Amino acid sequence: MTKAIYAGSFDPITNGHLWVIQKAASIFDELIVAVGSNPDKHYTFSLNERLELLQLCLENHTNIKVDSFSGEFLVNYANSVGASFIVRGIRNAQDYEFEKTIRYINYDVCNEIETIFLIPPREYAEVSSSLIKGFVGTKGWENIVTKYVPSVVVNSLIKKNQEEIYAKCK
């Protein structure tokens, strides 16, 4: 049985992430979508919220498990759960250069785990979680963001934005 890990912050999950997940789930017997946690990074959604959003988006996939990890290298986490592959999405040349370097380091740490690169279709390749978060709050942002993230994420972003506005008015 082939098992792979697809990891990210998923803050928030985008349609591009979902494309990579669905493609990887069709290639591997089991896919673990792992939410990484970096204490130095500021997240819009808490770890539990990101896990919940992933669960909602992936609930119909029987060979996908959602998990999280913190304080360890992805390759070590992959090894600890018995995965033989790490899946990475490549949107552009900068992603490729970065991921190539990480792939070589991961191989040095554990040469039994291979990294697989998937390149999403153009309509997803230009969109990142950071770009999505940058739209929030701008007049009409919901109409733009709806094209790039699942509806459950749009609703969660609307709620977060309203909470932020309310907190500023206090």
N, C-alpha and C positions, 0 to 999 in steps of 0.2 A: 504494500500500500504506500503510495507516495503522499507525503505530507509537506505542505509549504506554509510559510509565514508571509503575510503582507502587513507591514507595520507602518504606522504614521501617527501624527497627532490627531488627525481627523477633527480639526477645530475650525470650521465644521466639515463634515463629509460632503463631498461634491459629486456631481454626476461622473466626473472623470475618475474619482476613486471607485465609484460603483462599477464603472466599465472595467477597470483593472481587476476588481474583486470578482466580477462575473466571468471574465476571461480566465483568470487563474483558477476559479472553481471548476471551470469546464476542462482544465488541463490536469489538475491534481485530484486525487481521491479525497483528500481533506485539506481544507484551507483554514488557517487560524488568522483572523484579522485581529492584530494586536495593537492596542492603543499604548503608545509610549508616553512616558511622563518625564518632563524636564523641569526640575524645580526653579530653574533660572528663567523660564519662559512664562509669559503672561497669557493665559487662555481665556477666551470668551466663555466657553463652556467648561464646567468642572469635569473631572474624570468620569464621574458617575453619569453625568448628562451625556457625554460623548459616547460612553458605552451603551446607554439607553437608546440614543439616536441610531447607532449602528445596529443594535438588536432590532429596532423597528424597521429599518431599511432592509435588513437581511433575513427577516423571520421566515421567509418562504424557501430558504436555501438549506437543504438537509445536510450538506457536506461542509458547511461553514460554521466555525465556532468563533465567538468574540471573546477576547481576553485582554489583559493589560499586563504591562511589565514596567519596572522602574529600577534604576540603580544598577543596570547591567547592560553590557553590549548586546545588541540585537542578535549577533551570531551565537553568543552564549545562551541567550534565551531560546533561540531556535534549537540549539543542541539539547537543552534541558527538556524540551517538549517532544523531542524525537523527530523534528522536521529535517528534511534533507535539502530543502530549497528555501531561499529568500526571494520574494518577488518584489521588484521595484518598478514603479512607473517612471517613464522618461518623457517629459514634455518638450524639452528643448536641449540645445547644446550645453548649456550651463548645468542642467540636471545630469546629463550624460557624464560630463567631466567629474562632477562631484561623486556621482554614484559609482563610476569606474574606480576612483580612488578608494572609496569605502569597500568596494568588492574585493580589491587586492588586499586591503588590511584584514577584512573578514576571512579571506582565504589563508592568510598568515596565521590567524588565530585558530581557525578550524577548517582544514582543507577538505573535510568531508561534506561541507555544506556549500552548495552552488548557488550563485545569484542569477536570477532570470530577469531580464529587462523586457517590459511590455510598453509599447508605444501606443497611446490611445489615439482615436480618430481626431482630426483637426478641431472639431467643434468642442472637444474637451481639453485639448492640449494647451490652450492659452489661459486656462482658468486655474487659479490656486485658491486655497482657503483664505490666504491673506488678501487677495484681490476681492473676494466676496465680502470679507469683513470691512474692507475699505469702502465699499458701496453703502453699507448700512448707515442710515441717518440722513443720507442725501435725498432730496425730494424725488419721489417716484422710484426709490431703490428697489422696492418689492417687485416691480415689473421686470427689472433687469435680473435680479438674483433668482427669480423663479425659473429662468431658463437654464441655470447652472447647478442647482441643488435640488434634492428631493423636497416635496411639499412639506413634509414633517420638519425639515430643517428651516424652511422659510417661516413656518409658524413659530418655531422656537426662536428664531432671530427677531421676529416681530415682538414676541413677548419680552425678550432680553432688552430690546431697544426701548420698549415702553417702560420697563422697570428702571432703566437708566435715566430716562427723561423724568420719571416720577421722583427718583432719588435726587436729581438736581434741583427740582422744584421745592424740596423740603427746606 
